[in-house]
Amino acid sequence: MIFRIVEEATGRIVMSVDCDQDTARLYLKPGQVLMTGASALMIDETKIEVVDGVTTRKPGVNDERTIAGEGEILTRVELA
């Protein structure tokens, strides 16, 4: 399963990992959340961010092509 590790305050995608949930949790640092629902592992984190649970093109990105990972609906993984 593909997970995105996201800075909670900014929506910046820190890392994408393809592993089980327990392993993905090991990568989390304070202030980060784990999100699932991604379909593409390889994305350009410099061009997209997470806004209200959706991967969205960052302001100022003028690439006319569809960016890998853009438009994904992500769900926050609640950690026990």
PDB file of N, CA, C and O in Angstrom:
ATOM      1  N   MET A   1       0.840  -1.165   0.000  1.00  0.00           N
ATOM      2  CA  MET A   1       0.000   0.000   0.000  1.00  0.00           C
ATOM      3  C   MET A   1       0.895   1.241   0.000  1.00  0.00           C
ATOM      4  O   MET A   1       1.946   1.254   0.639  1.00  0.00           O
ATOM      5  N   ILE A   2       0.477   2.267  -0.710  1.00  0.00           N
ATOM      6  CA  ILE A   2       1.244   3.504  -0.801  1.00  0.00           C
ATOM      7  C   ILE A   2       0.690   4.505   0.215  1.00  0.00           C
ATOM      8  O   ILE A   2      -0.516   4.743   0.287  1.00  0.00           O
ATOM      9  N   PHE A   3       1.592   5.076   0.986  1.00  0.00           N
ATOM     10  CA  PHE A   3       1.244   6.095   1.970  1.00  0.00           C
ATOM     11  C   PHE A   3       1.992   7.376   1.648  1.00  0.00           C
ATOM     12  O   PHE A   3       3.096   7.342   1.102  1.00  0.00           O
ATOM     13  N   ARG A   4       1.385   8.507   1.988  1.00  0.00           N
ATOM     14  CA  ARG A   4       2.048   9.807   1.914  1.00  0.00           C
ATOM     15  C   ARG A   4       2.259  10.289   3.347  1.00  0.00           C
ATOM     16  O   ARG A   4       1.348  10.225   4.172  1.00  0.00           O
ATOM     17  N   ILE A   5       3.453  10.764   3.631  1.00  0.00           N
ATOM     18  CA  ILE A   5       3.739  11.396   4.909  1.00  0.00           C
ATOM     19  C   ILE A   5       3.686  12.894   4.645  1.00  0.00           C
ATOM     20  O   ILE A   5       4.416  13.420   3.805  1.00  0.00           O
ATOM     21  N   VAL A   6       2.800  13.576   5.386  1.00  0.00           N
ATOM     22  CA  VAL A   6       2.467  14.963   5.090  1.00  0.00           C
ATOM     23  C   VAL A   6       2.656  15.822   6.337  1.00  0.00           C
ATOM     24  O   VAL A   6       2.294  15.419   7.442  1.00  0.00           O
ATOM     25  N   GLU A   7       3.232  17.020   6.146  1.00  0.00           N
ATOM     26  CA  GLU A   7       3.303  17.982   7.246  1.00  0.00           C
ATOM     27  C   GLU A   7       1.893  18.490   7.498  1.00  0.00           C
ATOM     28  O   GLU A   7       1.249  19.041   6.605  1.00  0.00           O
ATOM     29  N   GLU A   8       1.427  18.299   8.714  1.00  0.00           N
ATOM     30  CA  GLU A   8       0.047  18.648   9.037  1.00  0.00           C
ATOM     31  C   GLU A   8      -0.242  20.135   8.867  1.00  0.00           C
ATOM     32  O   GLU A   8      -1.315  20.496   8.385  1.00  0.00           O
ATOM     33  N   ALA A   9       0.675  20.989   9.244  1.00  0.00           N
ATOM     34  CA  ALA A   9       0.440  22.432   9.216  1.00  0.00           C
ATOM     35  C   ALA A   9       0.453  23.026   7.810  1.00  0.00           C
ATOM     36  O   ALA A   9      -0.270  23.984   7.535  1.00  0.00           O
ATOM     37  N   THR A  10       1.271  22.462   6.916  1.00  0.00           N
ATOM     38  CA  THR A  10       1.453  23.088   5.599  1.00  0.00           C
ATOM     39  C   THR A  10       0.886  22.289   4.435  1.00  0.00           C
ATOM     40  O   THR A  10       0.636  22.850   3.368  1.00  0.00           O
ATOM     41  N   GLY A  11       0.679  20.988   4.622  1.00  0.00           N
ATOM     42  CA  GLY A  11       0.239  20.142   3.516  1.00  0.00           C
ATOM     43  C   GLY A  11       1.371  19.668   2.630  1.00  0.00           C
ATOM     44  O   GLY A  11       1.131  19.009   1.618  1.00  0.00           O
ATOM     45  N   ARG A  12       2.607  19.996   2.995  1.00  0.00           N
ATOM     46  CA  ARG A  12       3.757  19.580   2.193  1.00  0.00           C
ATOM     47  C   ARG A  12       3.937  18.069   2.287  1.00  0.00           C
ATOM     48  O   ARG A  12       3.939  17.500   3.379  1.00  0.00           O
ATOM     49  N   ILE A  13       4.086  17.432   1.141  1.00  0.00           N
ATOM     50  CA  ILE A  13       4.343  15.998   1.107  1.00  0.00           C
ATOM     51  C   ILE A  13       5.825  15.786   1.380  1.00  0.00           C
ATOM     52  O   ILE A  13       6.683  16.236   0.620  1.00  0.00           O
ATOM     53  N   VAL A  14       6.108  15.099   2.467  1.00  0.00           N
ATOM     54  CA  VAL A  14       7.489  14.879   2.887  1.00  0.00           C
ATOM     55  C   VAL A  14       8.062  13.652   2.197  1.00  0.00           C
ATOM     56  O   VAL A  14       9.217  13.644   1.771  1.00  0.00           O
ATOM     57  N   MET A  15       7.233  12.607   2.092  1.00  0.00           N
ATOM     58  CA  MET A  15       7.735  11.332   1.580  1.00  0.00           C
ATOM     59  C   MET A  15       6.559  10.468   1.149  1.00  0.00           C
ATOM     60  O   MET A  15       5.455  10.579   1.682  1.00  0.00           O
ATOM     61  N   SER A  16       6.818   9.615   0.179  1.00  0.00           N
ATOM     62  CA  SER A  16       5.867   8.577  -0.224  1.00  0.00           C
ATOM     63  C   SER A  16       6.540   7.234   0.016  1.00  0.00           C
ATOM     64  O   SER A  16       7.701   7.044  -0.344  1.00  0.00           O
ATOM     65  N   VAL A  17       5.809   6.300   0.625  1.00  0.00           N
ATOM     66  CA  VAL A  17       6.374   4.989   0.922  1.00  0.00           C
ATOM     67  C   VAL A  17       5.404   3.896   0.489  1.00  0.00           C
ATOM     68  O   VAL A  17       4.187   4.072   0.549  1.00  0.00           O
ATOM     69  N   ASP A  18       5.947   2.784   0.059  1.00  0.00           N
ATOM     70  CA  ASP A  18       5.157   1.623  -0.356  1.00  0.00           C
ATOM     71  C   ASP A  18       5.480   0.486   0.602  1.00  0.00           C
ATOM     72  O   ASP A  18       6.466  -0.230   0.430  1.00  0.00           O
ATOM     73  N   CYS A  19       4.628   0.332   1.619  1.00  0.00           N
ATOM     74  CA  CYS A  19       4.869  -0.670   2.654  1.00  0.00           C
ATOM     75  C   CYS A  19       3.577  -0.876   3.451  1.00  0.00           C
ATOM     76  O   CYS A  19       2.531  -0.329   3.102  1.00  0.00           O
ATOM     77  N   ASP A  20       3.661  -1.657   4.505  1.00  0.00           N
ATOM     78  CA  ASP A  20       2.486  -1.834   5.351  1.00  0.00           C
ATOM     79  C   ASP A  20       2.373  -0.639   6.313  1.00  0.00           C
ATOM     80  O   ASP A  20       3.328   0.117   6.487  1.00  0.00           O
ATOM     81  N   GLN A  21       1.215  -0.484   6.923  1.00  0.00           N
ATOM     82  CA  GLN A  21       0.942   0.668   7.778  1.00  0.00           C
ATOM     83  C   GLN A  21       1.901   0.765   8.966  1.00  0.00           C
ATOM     84  O   GLN A  21       2.358   1.859   9.297  1.00  0.00           O
ATOM     85  N   ASP A  22       2.210  -0.349   9.605  1.00  0.00           N
ATOM     86  CA  ASP A  22       3.110  -0.319  10.758  1.00  0.00           C
ATOM     87  C   ASP A  22       4.500   0.176  10.381  1.00  0.00           C
ATOM     88  O   ASP A  22       5.123   0.918  11.141  1.00  0.00           O
ATOM     89  N   THR A  23       4.984  -0.228   9.223  1.00  0.00           N
ATOM     90  CA  THR A  23       6.294   0.236   8.766  1.00  0.00           C
ATOM     91  C   THR A  23       6.240   1.712   8.398  1.00  0.00           C
ATOM     92  O   THR A  23       7.161   2.463   8.719  1.00  0.00           O
ATOM     93  N   ALA A  24       5.178   2.133   7.732  1.00  0.00           N
ATOM     94  CA  ALA A  24       5.031   3.538   7.338  1.00  0.00           C
ATOM     95  C   ALA A  24       5.031   4.447   8.562  1.00  0.00           C
ATOM     96  O   ALA A  24       5.569   5.552   8.504  1.00  0.00           O
ATOM     97  N   ARG A  25       4.442   4.006   9.659  1.00  0.00           N
ATOM     98  CA  ARG A  25       4.384   4.801  10.878  1.00  0.00           C
ATOM     99  C   ARG A  25       5.779   5.100  11.434  1.00  0.00           C
ATOM    100  O   ARG A  25       5.974   6.110  12.111  1.00  0.00           O
ATOM    101  N   LEU A  26       6.735   4.237  11.154  1.00  0.00           N
ATOM    102  CA  LEU A  26       8.094   4.432  11.653  1.00  0.00           C
ATOM    103  C   LEU A  26       8.754   5.688  11.063  1.00  0.00           C
ATOM    104  O   LEU A  26       9.673   6.243  11.665  1.00  0.00           O
ATOM    105  N   TYR A  27       8.296   6.127   9.906  1.00  0.00           N
ATOM    106  CA  TYR A  27       8.874   7.295   9.241  1.00  0.00           C
ATOM    107  C   TYR A  27       8.322   8.619   9.770  1.00  0.00           C
ATOM    108  O   TYR A  27       8.891   9.676   9.496  1.00  0.00           O
ATOM    109  N   LEU A  28       7.225   8.577  10.520  1.00  0.00           N
ATOM    110  CA  LEU A  28       6.584   9.801  10.999  1.00  0.00           C
ATOM    111  C   LEU A  28       7.437  10.532  12.024  1.00  0.00           C
ATOM    112  O   LEU A  28       8.081   9.922  12.878  1.00  0.00           O
ATOM    113  N   LYS A  29       7.423  11.852  11.917  1.00  0.00           N
ATOM    114  CA  LYS A  29       8.073  12.725  12.882  1.00  0.00           C
ATOM    115  C   LYS A  29       6.984  13.624  13.476  1.00  0.00           C
ATOM    116  O   LYS A  29       5.902  13.725  12.898  1.00  0.00           O
ATOM    117  N   PRO A  30       7.236  14.268  14.598  1.00  0.00           N
ATOM    118  CA  PRO A  30       6.234  15.163  15.181  1.00  0.00           C
ATOM    119  C   PRO A  30       5.741  16.197  14.160  1.00  0.00           C
ATOM    120  O   PRO A  30       6.534  16.774  13.416  1.00  0.00           O
ATOM    121  N   GLY A  31       4.426  16.422  14.136  1.00  0.00           N
ATOM    122  CA  GLY A  31       3.837  17.393  13.215  1.00  0.00           C
ATOM    123  C   GLY A  31       3.491  16.819  11.856  1.00  0.00           C
ATOM    124  O   GLY A  31       3.014  17.544  10.982  1.00  0.00           O
ATOM    125  N   GLN A  32       3.724  15.521  11.662  1.00  0.00           N
ATOM    126  CA  GLN A  32       3.420  14.873  10.389  1.00  0.00           C
ATOM    127  C   GLN A  32       2.260  13.895  10.565  1.00  0.00           C
ATOM    128  O   GLN A  32       2.041  13.353  11.648  1.00  0.00           O
ATOM    129  N   VAL A  33       1.528  13.686   9.481  1.00  0.00           N
ATOM    130  CA  VAL A  33       0.423  12.726   9.475  1.00  0.00           C
ATOM    131  C   VAL A  33       0.642  11.719   8.354  1.00  0.00           C
ATOM    132  O   VAL A  33       1.319  11.995   7.364  1.00  0.00           O
ATOM    133  N   LEU A  34       0.052  10.555   8.540  1.00  0.00           N
ATOM    134  CA  LEU A  34       0.121   9.490   7.551  1.00  0.00           C
ATOM    135  C   LEU A  34      -1.192   9.476   6.783  1.00  0.00           C
ATOM    136  O   LEU A  34      -2.267   9.461   7.383  1.00  0.00           O
ATOM    137  N   MET A  35      -1.107   9.482   5.454  1.00  0.00           N
ATOM    138  CA  MET A  35      -2.310   9.492   4.624  1.00  0.00           C
ATOM    139  C   MET A  35      -2.239   8.357   3.613  1.00  0.00           C
ATOM    140  O   MET A  35      -1.167   8.003   3.124  1.00  0.00           O
ATOM    141  N   THR A  36      -3.409   7.795   3.313  1.00  0.00           N
ATOM    142  CA  THR A  36      -3.499   6.699   2.358  1.00  0.00           C
ATOM    143  C   THR A  36      -4.489   7.063   1.255  1.00  0.00           C
ATOM    144  O   THR A  36      -5.269   8.006   1.392  1.00  0.00           O
ATOM    145  N   GLY A  37      -4.449   6.313   0.172  1.00  0.00           N
ATOM    146  CA  GLY A  37      -5.319   6.565  -0.966  1.00  0.00           C
ATOM    147  C   GLY A  37      -4.534   6.918  -2.207  1.00  0.00           C
ATOM    148  O   GLY A  37      -5.108   7.182  -3.263  1.00  0.00           O
ATOM    149  N   ALA A  38      -3.235   6.922  -2.080  1.00  0.00           N
ATOM    150  CA  ALA A  38      -2.368   7.267  -3.212  1.00  0.00           C
ATOM    151  C   ALA A  38      -2.281   6.100  -4.184  1.00  0.00           C
ATOM    152  O   ALA A  38      -2.356   4.936  -3.790  1.00  0.00           O
ATOM    153  N   SER A  39      -2.122   6.433  -5.464  1.00  0.00           N
ATOM    154  CA  SER A  39      -1.987   5.380  -6.473  1.00  0.00           C
ATOM    155  C   SER A  39      -0.609   5.372  -7.125  1.00  0.00           C
ATOM    156  O   SER A  39      -0.160   4.336  -7.614  1.00  0.00           O
ATOM    157  N   ALA A  40       0.060   6.516  -7.136  1.00  0.00           N
ATOM    158  CA  ALA A  40       1.381   6.609  -7.769  1.00  0.00           C
ATOM    159  C   ALA A  40       2.446   6.775  -6.697  1.00  0.00           C
ATOM    160  O   ALA A  40       2.363   7.684  -5.871  1.00  0.00           O
ATOM    161  N   LEU A  41       3.442   5.903  -6.708  1.00  0.00           N
ATOM    162  CA  LEU A  41       4.530   6.020  -5.732  1.00  0.00           C
ATOM    163  C   LEU A  41       5.460   7.172  -6.092  1.00  0.00           C
ATOM    164  O   LEU A  41       5.822   7.980  -5.236  1.00  0.00           O
ATOM    165  N   MET A  42       5.839   7.239  -7.347  1.00  0.00           N
ATOM    166  CA  MET A  42       6.790   8.245  -7.793  1.00  0.00           C
ATOM    167  C   MET A  42       6.041   9.510  -8.202  1.00  0.00           C
ATOM    168  O   MET A  42       5.359   9.530  -9.227  1.00  0.00           O
ATOM    169  N   ILE A  43       6.170  10.565  -7.396  1.00  0.00           N
ATOM    170  CA  ILE A  43       5.546  11.849  -7.702  1.00  0.00           C
ATOM    171  C   ILE A  43       6.585  12.949  -7.510  1.00  0.00           C
ATOM    172  O   ILE A  43       7.645  12.723  -6.926  1.00  0.00           O
ATOM    173  N   ASP A  44       6.268  14.132  -8.004  1.00  0.00           N
ATOM    174  CA  ASP A  44       7.153  15.281  -7.819  1.00  0.00           C
ATOM    175  C   ASP A  44       6.607  16.107  -6.659  1.00  0.00           C
ATOM    176  O   ASP A  44       5.731  16.951  -6.848  1.00  0.00           O
ATOM    177  N   GLU A  45       7.127  15.859  -5.463  1.00  0.00           N
ATOM    178  CA  GLU A  45       6.646  16.537  -4.269  1.00  0.00           C
ATOM    179  C   GLU A  45       6.891  18.040  -4.311  1.00  0.00           C
ATOM    180  O   GLU A  45       6.323  18.782  -3.510  1.00  0.00           O
ATOM    181  N   THR A  46       7.730  18.494  -5.234  1.00  0.00           N
ATOM    182  CA  THR A  46       7.985  19.928  -5.341  1.00  0.00           C
ATOM    183  C   THR A  46       6.852  20.642  -6.077  1.00  0.00           C
ATOM    184  O   THR A  46       6.771  21.870  -6.051  1.00  0.00           O
ATOM    185  N   LYS A  47       5.974  19.871  -6.736  1.00  0.00           N
ATOM    186  CA  LYS A  47       4.908  20.486  -7.524  1.00  0.00           C
ATOM    187  C   LYS A  47       3.501  20.285  -6.958  1.00  0.00           C
ATOM    188  O   LYS A  47       2.568  20.972  -7.372  1.00  0.00           O
ATOM    189  N   ILE A  48       3.338  19.354  -6.021  1.00  0.00           N
ATOM    190  CA  ILE A  48       2.007  19.137  -5.455  1.00  0.00           C
ATOM    191  C   ILE A  48       2.061  19.126  -3.934  1.00  0.00           C
ATOM    192  O   ILE A  48       3.099  18.850  -3.333  1.00  0.00           O
ATOM    193  N   GLU A  49       0.919  19.434  -3.327  1.00  0.00           N
ATOM    194  CA  GLU A  49       0.767  19.444  -1.887  1.00  0.00           C
ATOM    195  C   GLU A  49      -0.625  18.898  -1.559  1.00  0.00           C
ATOM    196  O   GLU A  49      -1.431  18.665  -2.459  1.00  0.00           O
ATOM    197  N   VAL A  50      -0.901  18.698  -0.283  1.00  0.00           N
ATOM    198  CA  VAL A  50      -2.201  18.192   0.125  1.00  0.00           C
ATOM    199  C   VAL A  50      -3.022  19.343   0.704  1.00  0.00           C
ATOM    200  O   VAL A  50      -2.607  20.007   1.654  1.00  0.00           O
ATOM    201  N   VAL A  51      -4.195  19.565   0.111  1.00  0.00           N
ATOM    202  CA  VAL A  51      -5.115  20.603   0.570  1.00  0.00           C
ATOM    203  C   VAL A  51      -6.468  19.941   0.786  1.00  0.00           C
ATOM    204  O   VAL A  51      -7.067  19.419  -0.154  1.00  0.00           O
ATOM    205  N   ASP A  52      -6.946  19.963   2.019  1.00  0.00           N
ATOM    206  CA  ASP A  52      -8.238  19.354   2.362  1.00  0.00           C
ATOM    207  C   ASP A  52      -8.346  17.916   1.879  1.00  0.00           C
ATOM    208  O   ASP A  52      -9.397  17.496   1.394  1.00  0.00           O
ATOM    209  N   GLY A  53      -7.261  17.161   2.010  1.00  0.00           N
ATOM    210  CA  GLY A  53      -7.265  15.746   1.675  1.00  0.00           C
ATOM    211  C   GLY A  53      -7.098  15.412   0.201  1.00  0.00           C
ATOM    212  O   GLY A  53      -7.227  14.250  -0.184  1.00  0.00           O
ATOM    213  N   VAL A  54      -6.815  16.402  -0.624  1.00  0.00           N
ATOM    214  CA  VAL A  54      -6.633  16.174  -2.060  1.00  0.00           C
ATOM    215  C   VAL A  54      -5.259  16.693  -2.481  1.00  0.00           C
ATOM    216  O   VAL A  54      -4.871  17.801  -2.111  1.00  0.00           O
ATOM    217  N   THR A  55      -4.524  15.891  -3.255  1.00  0.00           N
ATOM    218  CA  THR A  55      -3.242  16.367  -3.771  1.00  0.00           C
ATOM    219  C   THR A  55      -3.515  17.400  -4.853  1.00  0.00           C
ATOM    220  O   THR A  55      -4.218  17.134  -5.827  1.00  0.00           O
ATOM    221  N   THR A  56      -2.948  18.575  -4.662  1.00  0.00           N
ATOM    222  CA  THR A  56      -3.255  19.741  -5.478  1.00  0.00           C
ATOM    223  C   THR A  56      -1.960  20.382  -5.952  1.00  0.00           C
ATOM    224  O   THR A  56      -0.952  20.371  -5.245  1.00  0.00           O
ATOM    225  N   ARG A  57      -1.999  20.927  -7.125  1.00  0.00           N
ATOM    226  CA  ARG A  57      -0.848  21.647  -7.687  1.00  0.00           C
ATOM    227  C   ARG A  57      -0.509  22.840  -6.800  1.00  0.00           C
ATOM    228  O   ARG A  57      -1.396  23.596  -6.404  1.00  0.00           O
ATOM    229  N   LYS A  58       0.773  23.008  -6.491  1.00  0.00           N
ATOM    230  CA  LYS A  58       1.201  24.140  -5.668  1.00  0.00           C
ATOM    231  C   LYS A  58       1.032  25.441  -6.440  1.00  0.00           C
ATOM    232  O   LYS A  58       1.136  25.458  -7.667  1.00  0.00           O
ATOM    233  N   PRO A  59       0.769  26.537  -5.720  1.00  0.00           N
ATOM    234  CA  PRO A  59       0.681  27.841  -6.398  1.00  0.00           C
ATOM    235  C   PRO A  59       1.980  28.143  -7.150  1.00  0.00           C
ATOM    236  O   PRO A  59       3.074  27.889  -6.646  1.00  0.00           O
ATOM    237  N   GLY A  60       1.845  28.678  -8.339  1.00  0.00           N
ATOM    238  CA  GLY A  60       3.013  29.056  -9.121  1.00  0.00           C
ATOM    239  C   GLY A  60       3.559  27.974 -10.029  1.00  0.00           C
ATOM    240  O   GLY A  60       4.481  28.234 -10.803  1.00  0.00           O
ATOM    241  N   VAL A  61       3.012  26.753  -9.958  1.00  0.00           N
ATOM    242  CA  VAL A  61       3.468  25.685 -10.846  1.00  0.00           C
ATOM    243  C   VAL A  61       2.761  25.863 -12.182  1.00  0.00           C
ATOM    244  O   VAL A  61       1.538  25.753 -12.266  1.00  0.00           O
ATOM    245  N   ASN A  62       3.534  26.136 -13.222  1.00  0.00           N
ATOM    246  CA  ASN A  62       2.971  26.436 -14.538  1.00  0.00           C
ATOM    247  C   ASN A  62       3.154  25.303 -15.525  1.00  0.00           C
ATOM    248  O   ASN A  62       3.303  25.544 -16.723  1.00  0.00           O
ATOM    249  N   ASP A  63       3.144  24.083 -15.048  1.00  0.00           N
ATOM    250  CA  ASP A  63       3.276  22.908 -15.907  1.00  0.00           C
ATOM    251  C   ASP A  63       1.890  22.574 -16.449  1.00  0.00           C
ATOM    252  O   ASP A  63       0.976  22.294 -15.674  1.00  0.00           O
ATOM    253  N   GLU A  64       1.725  22.601 -17.761  1.00  0.00           N
ATOM    254  CA  GLU A  64       0.413  22.352 -18.362  1.00  0.00           C
ATOM    255  C   GLU A  64       0.030  20.877 -18.351  1.00  0.00           C
ATOM    256  O   GLU A  64      -1.146  20.533 -18.464  1.00  0.00           O
ATOM    257  N   ARG A  65       1.024  20.012 -18.214  1.00  0.00           N
ATOM    258  CA  ARG A  65       0.756  18.576 -18.194  1.00  0.00           C
ATOM    259  C   ARG A  65       0.183  18.153 -16.852  1.00  0.00           C
ATOM    260  O   ARG A  65       0.370  18.834 -15.844  1.00  0.00           O
ATOM    261  N   THR A  66      -0.513  17.034 -16.847  1.00  0.00           N
ATOM    262  CA  THR A  66      -0.965  16.459 -15.589  1.00  0.00           C
ATOM    263  C   THR A  66       0.257  15.972 -14.826  1.00  0.00           C
ATOM    264  O   THR A  66       1.140  15.331 -15.395  1.00  0.00           O
ATOM    265  N   ILE A  67       0.301  16.276 -13.557  1.00  0.00           N
ATOM    266  CA  ILE A  67       1.431  15.889 -12.714  1.00  0.00           C
ATOM    267  C   ILE A  67       1.081  14.581 -12.014  1.00  0.00           C
ATOM    268  O   ILE A  67      -0.014  14.445 -11.469  1.00  0.00           O
ATOM    269  N   ALA A  68       2.003  13.617 -12.025  1.00  0.00           N
ATOM    270  CA  ALA A  68       1.767  12.331 -11.371  1.00  0.00           C
ATOM    271  C   ALA A  68       1.364  12.559  -9.920  1.00  0.00           C
ATOM    272  O   ALA A  68       2.043  13.274  -9.184  1.00  0.00           O
ATOM    273  N   GLY A  69       0.263  11.950  -9.516  1.00  0.00           N
ATOM    274  CA  GLY A  69      -0.226  12.067  -8.155  1.00  0.00           C
ATOM    275  C   GLY A  69      -1.197  13.206  -7.937  1.00  0.00           C
ATOM    276  O   GLY A  69      -1.799  13.300  -6.867  1.00  0.00           O
ATOM    277  N   GLU A  70      -1.365  14.067  -8.912  1.00  0.00           N
ATOM    278  CA  GLU A  70      -2.267  15.213  -8.771  1.00  0.00           C
ATOM    279  C   GLU A  70      -3.721  14.748  -8.757  1.00  0.00           C
ATOM    280  O   GLU A  70      -4.121  13.921  -9.576  1.00  0.00           O
ATOM    281  N   GLY A  71      -4.503  15.279  -7.832  1.00  0.00           N
ATOM    282  CA  GLY A  71      -5.924  14.972  -7.765  1.00  0.00           C
ATOM    283  C   GLY A  71      -6.275  13.734  -6.949  1.00  0.00           C
ATOM    284  O   GLY A  71      -7.433  13.315  -6.938  1.00  0.00           O
ATOM    285  N   GLU A  72      -5.306  13.146  -6.272  1.00  0.00           N
ATOM    286  CA  GLU A  72      -5.593  11.981  -5.434  1.00  0.00           C
ATOM    287  C   GLU A  72      -6.376  12.409  -4.195  1.00  0.00           C
ATOM    288  O   GLU A  72      -6.076  13.434  -3.584  1.00  0.00           O
ATOM    289  N   ILE A  73      -7.367  11.626  -3.838  1.00  0.00           N
ATOM    290  CA  ILE A  73      -8.119  11.863  -2.615  1.00  0.00           C
ATOM    291  C   ILE A  73      -7.504  10.996  -1.526  1.00  0.00           C
ATOM    292  O   ILE A  73      -7.546   9.767  -1.591  1.00  0.00           O
ATOM    293  N   LEU A  74      -6.936  11.651  -0.531  1.00  0.00           N
ATOM    294  CA  LEU A  74      -6.229  10.950   0.521  1.00  0.00           C
ATOM    295  C   LEU A  74      -7.045  10.943   1.814  1.00  0.00           C
ATOM    296  O   LEU A  74      -7.830  11.854   2.075  1.00  0.00           O
ATOM    297  N   THR A  75      -6.848   9.920   2.596  1.00  0.00           N
ATOM    298  CA  THR A  75      -7.518   9.782   3.886  1.00  0.00           C
ATOM    299  C   THR A  75      -6.457   9.676   4.964  1.00  0.00           C
ATOM    300  O   THR A  75      -5.499   8.912   4.846  1.00  0.00           O
ATOM    301  N   ARG A  76      -6.644  10.448   6.004  1.00  0.00           N
ATOM    302  CA  ARG A  76      -5.714  10.416   7.136  1.00  0.00           C
ATOM    303  C   ARG A  76      -5.851   9.082   7.870  1.00  0.00           C
ATOM    304  O   ARG A  76      -6.959   8.626   8.150  1.00  0.00           O
ATOM    305  N   VAL A  77      -4.732   8.477   8.171  1.00  0.00           N
ATOM    306  CA  VAL A  77      -4.712   7.220   8.925  1.00  0.00           C
ATOM    307  C   VAL A  77      -4.671   7.574  10.404  1.00  0.00           C
ATOM    308  O   VAL A  77      -3.740   8.230  10.871  1.00  0.00           O
ATOM    309  N   GLU A  78      -5.681   7.137  11.127  1.00  0.00           N
ATOM    310  CA  GLU A  78      -5.720   7.398  12.569  1.00  0.00           C
ATOM    311  C   GLU A  78      -4.817   6.391  13.260  1.00  0.00           C
ATOM    312  O   GLU A  78      -4.966   5.181  13.091  1.00  0.00           O
ATOM    313  N   LEU A  79      -3.891   6.903  14.029  1.00  0.00           N
ATOM    314  CA  LEU A  79      -2.920   6.039  14.713  1.00  0.00           C
ATOM    315  C   LEU A  79      -3.392   5.737  16.133  1.00  0.00           C
ATOM    316  O   LEU A  79      -3.812   6.627  16.874  1.00  0.00           O
ATOM    317  N   ALA A  80      -3.314   4.489  16.480  1.00  0.00           N
ATOM    318  CA  ALA A  80      -3.764   4.087  17.821  1.00  0.00           C
ATOM    319  C   ALA A  80      -2.643   4.188  18.822  1.00  0.00           C
ATOM    320  O   ALA A  80      -2.839   3.890  20.000  1.00  0.00           O
TER     321      ALA A  80
END
